[in-house]
Amino acid sequence: MSTVQSIARAFAVLSALADGPIGVTEVAERARLPKSTAARLLSSLAAEGAVEQVQGDTRYRLGGRIVSLAAGVLPTRSLVALAGPLLASLASDVGEAAGLAIPDGFTVHYVDQVDSPHPVGVRDWTGTRLPMHAVSSGLVFLAHMHPTEAERLLAQPLEHLTSRTVADPDAIRERLRRIQLDGYAWTSEEYAEGIASVAAGVADEDGEIIAAVHVHGPAYRFPVAGSERRVGTTVAATAAALGERLRHRSG
């Protein structure tokens, strides 16, 4: 089978799942493929996160990676434009770099950053993709992700990027519950030595968390002792304001 034919068949399988969960036989019928071919393609697509099997069922549906890609294509540019003034205000208020991130599968894609007013700051992470479990924005996405999807990540071996990376699934689950209550997530030197970060989620008109606003800075000065709650709620307020602007534009 040629590469072009394989791609065409994979798209036929994805199109078959567009209307909701169905079984292998129905996928094969809709995609006009032999059942064995449809099953093989579903297995390959599931390994990439493009499709997933419904928990406790034999049916398949579109996976989180496809949903994230589709959600991120068009809104990202307008989201960055809307976020710019808010990020600038947040960076000035907190005194550290402020940024915007979107989910990409089980990674976090940083799409914008406004630098700190300090002469000594952190690097610009725009364009990078980082593992969800090790950064504040990623933990926000996990905390608001469908539990089945979050458990798929937690079932994988999670990399220790520094000595402070939290990679134990039970410890992460507890953190996610705390984030859901607080409305923001803190990390300190978990992805990179010397960097602390806090993030909060941006909700669209359906209440789905489609982005995260974050602030990060050198761990030796950020956060100032006792300021964690104030800074966290400030970041959450900025994320809420961005969500409001996004919903107003969509309406």
Contacts in CASP RR format, 6 or more apart in sequence:
PFRMAT RR
TARGET T0000
AUTHOR 0000-0000-0000
METHOD contacts of the structure
MODEL  1
MSTVQSIARAFAVLSALADGPIGVTEVAERARLPKSTAARLLSSLAAEGA
VEQVQGDTRYRLGGRIVSLAAGVLPTRSLVALAGPLLASLASDVGEAAGL
AIPDGFTVHYVDQVDSPHPVGVRDWTGTRLPMHAVSSGLVFLAHMHPTEA
ERLLAQPLEHLTSRTVADPDAIRERLRRIQLDGYAWTSEEYAEGIASVAA
GVADEDGEIIAAVHVHGPAYRFPVAGSERRVGTTVAATAAALGERLRHRS
G
1 9 0 8 1.000
9 31 0 8 1.000
9 33 0 8 1.000
9 37 0 8 1.000
9 41 0 8 1.000
10 41 0 8 1.000
10 44 0 8 1.000
10 45 0 8 1.000
12 30 0 8 1.000
12 31 0 8 1.000
12 32 0 8 1.000
12 33 0 8 1.000
13 27 0 8 1.000
13 31 0 8 1.000
13 33 0 8 1.000
13 38 0 8 1.000
13 41 0 8 1.000
13 42 0 8 1.000
13 45 0 8 1.000
13 51 0 8 1.000
14 45 0 8 1.000
14 50 0 8 1.000
14 51 0 8 1.000
14 62 0 8 1.000
14 66 0 8 1.000
15 30 0 8 1.000
15 31 0 8 1.000
16 22 0 8 1.000
16 26 0 8 1.000
16 27 0 8 1.000
16 30 0 8 1.000
16 31 0 8 1.000
17 27 0 8 1.000
17 51 0 8 1.000
17 60 0 8 1.000
17 61 0 8 1.000
17 62 0 8 1.000
18 62 0 8 1.000
20 61 0 8 1.000
20 62 0 8 1.000
21 54 0 8 1.000
21 57 0 8 1.000
21 59 0 8 1.000
21 60 0 8 1.000
21 61 0 8 1.000
22 30 0 8 1.000
22 59 0 8 1.000
22 60 0 8 1.000
23 58 0 8 1.000
23 59 0 8 1.000
23 60 0 8 1.000
24 35 0 8 1.000
24 38 0 8 1.000
24 39 0 8 1.000
24 42 0 8 1.000
24 58 0 8 1.000
24 60 0 8 1.000
25 35 0 8 1.000
27 33 0 8 1.000
27 38 0 8 1.000
27 42 0 8 1.000
27 60 0 8 1.000
28 34 0 8 1.000
28 35 0 8 1.000
28 37 0 8 1.000
28 38 0 8 1.000
28 39 0 8 1.000
31 38 0 8 1.000
33 41 0 8 1.000
42 51 0 8 1.000
42 60 0 8 1.000
45 51 0 8 1.000
46 52 0 8 1.000
46 53 0 8 1.000
46 60 0 8 1.000
48 65 0 8 1.000
49 63 0 8 1.000
49 64 0 8 1.000
49 65 0 8 1.000
49 66 0 8 1.000
49 105 0 8 1.000
50 62 0 8 1.000
50 63 0 8 1.000
50 65 0 8 1.000
50 66 0 8 1.000
51 60 0 8 1.000
51 61 0 8 1.000
51 62 0 8 1.000
51 63 0 8 1.000
51 66 0 8 1.000
52 60 0 8 1.000
52 61 0 8 1.000
52 62 0 8 1.000
52 63 0 8 1.000
52 64 0 8 1.000
52 148 0 8 1.000
52 149 0 8 1.000
52 152 0 8 1.000
53 59 0 8 1.000
53 60 0 8 1.000
54 60 0 8 1.000
54 61 0 8 1.000
55 148 0 8 1.000
64 105 0 8 1.000
64 149 0 8 1.000
65 104 0 8 1.000
65 105 0 8 1.000
68 102 0 8 1.000
68 103 0 8 1.000
68 104 0 8 1.000
68 105 0 8 1.000
69 104 0 8 1.000
69 105 0 8 1.000
71 102 0 8 1.000
71 210 0 8 1.000
72 102 0 8 1.000
72 210 0 8 1.000
75 210 0 8 1.000
75 246 0 8 1.000
76 102 0 8 1.000
76 111 0 8 1.000
78 246 0 8 1.000
78 249 0 8 1.000
79 100 0 8 1.000
79 102 0 8 1.000
79 111 0 8 1.000
79 202 0 8 1.000
79 210 0 8 1.000
79 211 0 8 1.000
79 242 0 8 1.000
79 246 0 8 1.000
80 100 0 8 1.000
80 111 0 8 1.000
80 112 0 8 1.000
82 242 0 8 1.000
82 245 0 8 1.000
82 246 0 8 1.000
82 249 0 8 1.000
83 99 0 8 1.000
83 100 0 8 1.000
83 112 0 8 1.000
83 211 0 8 1.000
83 213 0 8 1.000
83 242 0 8 1.000
84 100 0 8 1.000
84 112 0 8 1.000
84 114 0 8 1.000
86 213 0 8 1.000
86 238 0 8 1.000
86 241 0 8 1.000
86 242 0 8 1.000
86 245 0 8 1.000
87 98 0 8 1.000
87 99 0 8 1.000
87 100 0 8 1.000
87 112 0 8 1.000
87 113 0 8 1.000
87 114 0 8 1.000
87 213 0 8 1.000
87 238 0 8 1.000
88 98 0 8 1.000
88 114 0 8 1.000
89 238 0 8 1.000
90 98 0 8 1.000
90 114 0 8 1.000
90 213 0 8 1.000
90 215 0 8 1.000
90 234 0 8 1.000
90 235 0 8 1.000
90 238 0 8 1.000
91 97 0 8 1.000
91 98 0 8 1.000
91 114 0 8 1.000
91 115 0 8 1.000
91 116 0 8 1.000
91 117 0 8 1.000
91 215 0 8 1.000
92 117 0 8 1.000
93 234 0 8 1.000
94 215 0 8 1.000
94 231 0 8 1.000
94 234 0 8 1.000
94 235 0 8 1.000
95 116 0 8 1.000
95 117 0 8 1.000
95 118 0 8 1.000
96 116 0 8 1.000
96 118 0 8 1.000
96 121 0 8 1.000
96 122 0 8 1.000
96 215 0 8 1.000
96 216 0 8 1.000
96 217 0 8 1.000
96 222 0 8 1.000
97 113 0 8 1.000
97 114 0 8 1.000
97 115 0 8 1.000
97 116 0 8 1.000
97 121 0 8 1.000
97 122 0 8 1.000
97 124 0 8 1.000
97 215 0 8 1.000
97 216 0 8 1.000
97 217 0 8 1.000
98 113 0 8 1.000
98 114 0 8 1.000
98 213 0 8 1.000
98 214 0 8 1.000
98 215 0 8 1.000
98 238 0 8 1.000
99 110 0 8 1.000
99 112 0 8 1.000
99 113 0 8 1.000
99 114 0 8 1.000
99 213 0 8 1.000
99 214 0 8 1.000
99 215 0 8 1.000
100 110 0 8 1.000
100 111 0 8 1.000
100 112 0 8 1.000
100 113 0 8 1.000
100 211 0 8 1.000
100 212 0 8 1.000
100 213 0 8 1.000
100 214 0 8 1.000
101 108 0 8 1.000
101 109 0 8 1.000
101 110 0 8 1.000
101 111 0 8 1.000
101 137 0 8 1.000
101 138 0 8 1.000
101 199 0 8 1.000
101 211 0 8 1.000
101 212 0 8 1.000
101 214 0 8 1.000
102 108 0 8 1.000
102 109 0 8 1.000
102 111 0 8 1.000
102 210 0 8 1.000
102 211 0 8 1.000
102 212 0 8 1.000
103 109 0 8 1.000
103 132 0 8 1.000
103 138 0 8 1.000
103 141 0 8 1.000
103 210 0 8 1.000
104 129 0 8 1.000
106 131 0 8 1.000
106 132 0 8 1.000
106 152 0 8 1.000
106 153 0 8 1.000
106 156 0 8 1.000
107 129 0 8 1.000
107 130 0 8 1.000
107 131 0 8 1.000
107 132 0 8 1.000
108 129 0 8 1.000
108 130 0 8 1.000
108 131 0 8 1.000
108 132 0 8 1.000
108 135 0 8 1.000
108 137 0 8 1.000
108 138 0 8 1.000
108 141 0 8 1.000
108 212 0 8 1.000
109 127 0 8 1.000
109 128 0 8 1.000
109 129 0 8 1.000
110 125 0 8 1.000
110 126 0 8 1.000
110 127 0 8 1.000
110 128 0 8 1.000
110 129 0 8 1.000
110 130 0 8 1.000
110 137 0 8 1.000
111 126 0 8 1.000
111 127 0 8 1.000
112 126 0 8 1.000
113 124 0 8 1.000
113 125 0 8 1.000
113 126 0 8 1.000
115 121 0 8 1.000
115 124 0 8 1.000
116 122 0 8 1.000
116 217 0 8 1.000
120 218 0 8 1.000
121 217 0 8 1.000
121 218 0 8 1.000
122 195 0 8 1.000
122 216 0 8 1.000
122 217 0 8 1.000
122 218 0 8 1.000
130 138 0 8 1.000
130 191 0 8 1.000
131 158 0 8 1.000
131 159 0 8 1.000
131 161 0 8 1.000
131 191 0 8 1.000
132 138 0 8 1.000
132 139 0 8 1.000
132 141 0 8 1.000
132 142 0 8 1.000
132 153 0 8 1.000
133 139 0 8 1.000
133 142 0 8 1.000
133 153 0 8 1.000
133 158 0 8 1.000
133 165 0 8 1.000
133 166 0 8 1.000
133 167 0 8 1.000
133 172 0 8 1.000
134 159 0 8 1.000
134 161 0 8 1.000
134 165 0 8 1.000
134 166 0 8 1.000
134 187 0 8 1.000
134 190 0 8 1.000
134 191 0 8 1.000
135 187 0 8 1.000
135 190 0 8 1.000
135 191 0 8 1.000
135 197 0 8 1.000
135 199 0 8 1.000
135 214 0 8 1.000
136 184 0 8 1.000
136 185 0 8 1.000
136 186 0 8 1.000
136 187 0 8 1.000
136 197 0 8 1.000
136 198 0 8 1.000
136 199 0 8 1.000
136 212 0 8 1.000
136 214 0 8 1.000
136 216 0 8 1.000
137 185 0 8 1.000
137 197 0 8 1.000
137 199 0 8 1.000
137 212 0 8 1.000
137 214 0 8 1.000
138 185 0 8 1.000
138 199 0 8 1.000
138 212 0 8 1.000
139 172 0 8 1.000
139 175 0 8 1.000
139 176 0 8 1.000
139 179 0 8 1.000
139 185 0 8 1.000
139 187 0 8 1.000
139 199 0 8 1.000
140 179 0 8 1.000
140 183 0 8 1.000
140 184 0 8 1.000
140 185 0 8 1.000
140 199 0 8 1.000
140 200 0 8 1.000
140 201 0 8 1.000
140 209 0 8 1.000
140 212 0 8 1.000
141 201 0 8 1.000
141 209 0 8 1.000
141 212 0 8 1.000
142 150 0 8 1.000
142 153 0 8 1.000
142 172 0 8 1.000
142 176 0 8 1.000
143 175 0 8 1.000
143 176 0 8 1.000
143 177 0 8 1.000
143 179 0 8 1.000
143 180 0 8 1.000
143 185 0 8 1.000
144 180 0 8 1.000
144 201 0 8 1.000
144 208 0 8 1.000
144 209 0 8 1.000
150 176 0 8 1.000
154 169 0 8 1.000
154 172 0 8 1.000
154 173 0 8 1.000
155 169 0 8 1.000
158 165 0 8 1.000
158 167 0 8 1.000
158 169 0 8 1.000
158 172 0 8 1.000
159 165 0 8 1.000
159 167 0 8 1.000
160 167 0 8 1.000
161 190 0 8 1.000
161 191 0 8 1.000
161 192 0 8 1.000
162 189 0 8 1.000
162 190 0 8 1.000
162 191 0 8 1.000
162 192 0 8 1.000
162 193 0 8 1.000
164 188 0 8 1.000
164 189 0 8 1.000
164 190 0 8 1.000
165 190 0 8 1.000
165 191 0 8 1.000
166 172 0 8 1.000
166 175 0 8 1.000
166 190 0 8 1.000
175 185 0 8 1.000
179 185 0 8 1.000
182 232 0 8 1.000
183 200 0 8 1.000
183 201 0 8 1.000
183 236 0 8 1.000
184 198 0 8 1.000
184 199 0 8 1.000
184 200 0 8 1.000
184 232 0 8 1.000
184 233 0 8 1.000
184 235 0 8 1.000
184 236 0 8 1.000
185 198 0 8 1.000
185 199 0 8 1.000
185 200 0 8 1.000
186 196 0 8 1.000
186 197 0 8 1.000
186 198 0 8 1.000
186 223 0 8 1.000
186 228 0 8 1.000
186 232 0 8 1.000
187 196 0 8 1.000
187 197 0 8 1.000
187 198 0 8 1.000
188 196 0 8 1.000
188 197 0 8 1.000
188 219 0 8 1.000
189 195 0 8 1.000
189 196 0 8 1.000
189 219 0 8 1.000
194 218 0 8 1.000
194 219 0 8 1.000
194 220 0 8 1.000
195 216 0 8 1.000
195 217 0 8 1.000
195 218 0 8 1.000
195 219 0 8 1.000
196 216 0 8 1.000
196 217 0 8 1.000
196 218 0 8 1.000
196 219 0 8 1.000
196 222 0 8 1.000
196 223 0 8 1.000
197 214 0 8 1.000
197 215 0 8 1.000
197 216 0 8 1.000
197 217 0 8 1.000
198 214 0 8 1.000
198 215 0 8 1.000
198 216 0 8 1.000
198 223 0 8 1.000
198 228 0 8 1.000
198 231 0 8 1.000
198 232 0 8 1.000
198 235 0 8 1.000
199 212 0 8 1.000
199 213 0 8 1.000
199 214 0 8 1.000
199 215 0 8 1.000
199 235 0 8 1.000
200 212 0 8 1.000
200 213 0 8 1.000
200 214 0 8 1.000
200 232 0 8 1.000
200 235 0 8 1.000
200 236 0 8 1.000
200 238 0 8 1.000
200 239 0 8 1.000
200 240 0 8 1.000
201 209 0 8 1.000
201 211 0 8 1.000
201 212 0 8 1.000
201 213 0 8 1.000
201 236 0 8 1.000
201 239 0 8 1.000
202 209 0 8 1.000
202 210 0 8 1.000
202 211 0 8 1.000
202 212 0 8 1.000
202 213 0 8 1.000
202 239 0 8 1.000
202 242 0 8 1.000
202 243 0 8 1.000
202 246 0 8 1.000
203 209 0 8 1.000
203 210 0 8 1.000
203 240 0 8 1.000
203 243 0 8 1.000
204 210 0 8 1.000
204 243 0 8 1.000
204 246 0 8 1.000
204 247 0 8 1.000
204 250 0 8 1.000
205 246 0 8 1.000
205 247 0 8 1.000
205 250 0 8 1.000
205 251 0 8 1.000
211 242 0 8 1.000
212 239 0 8 1.000
213 235 0 8 1.000
213 238 0 8 1.000
213 239 0 8 1.000
213 242 0 8 1.000
214 235 0 8 1.000
215 222 0 8 1.000
215 231 0 8 1.000
215 235 0 8 1.000
216 222 0 8 1.000
223 231 0 8 1.000
END
